[in-house]
Amino acid sequence: MKLLVFHIGPDRYGLPLRQIRRVLPLMELKRVPLAPRAVAGLMNLHGQPVPVIDLARLAGYDASAGHFDTRIVLADYPLPGGAVRALGLLAERVLGVQEINPGDLSDPGVRAAPFLGQVSGRAPEGSTGTGMVQLVLLERLLPAEVRDALFPEVAA
């Protein structure tokens, strides 16, 4: 399984490539007053506003820093009922695409963050990094109140 591997805080996480439209450089975002804390802002994608979530804030860390390898991952976010919307994910220290053997994935045993899935204890093939990589479950990423604020048509 091919993953885009990045950091949330000090740890490595992966998102399956099949859920990613593209990876964009960090860009200026329009702030959204009174938005939930995890909302970094709106990006302009070919004239269309796309909400961007700061993965670090969503996970309880300080806001993502603008490092040279901080990116906006444009993903296909599945809404309840089957619709799909574009969602930007602000991710620090994007390491690139790496292969994980599905047989190396196991249950983490801890269920603190609902958007985190299985974990691989092996370094991905071709990786120079060490340590575990945990899957981000895009369909569980947003708490209902954040999802409803970003996609009000679902809340209606």
Secondary structure, DSSP 8 states (H G I E B T S, - for coil): -EEEEEEETTEEEEEEGGGEEEEEE----B--TT--TTEEEEEEETTEEEEEEEHHHHTTS------TT-EEEEEEEE-TTS-EEEEEEEEEEEEEEEE--GGGEE--S--SSTTEEEEE-S--BT----S-EEEE-GGGSS-HHHHHHH-HHHH-
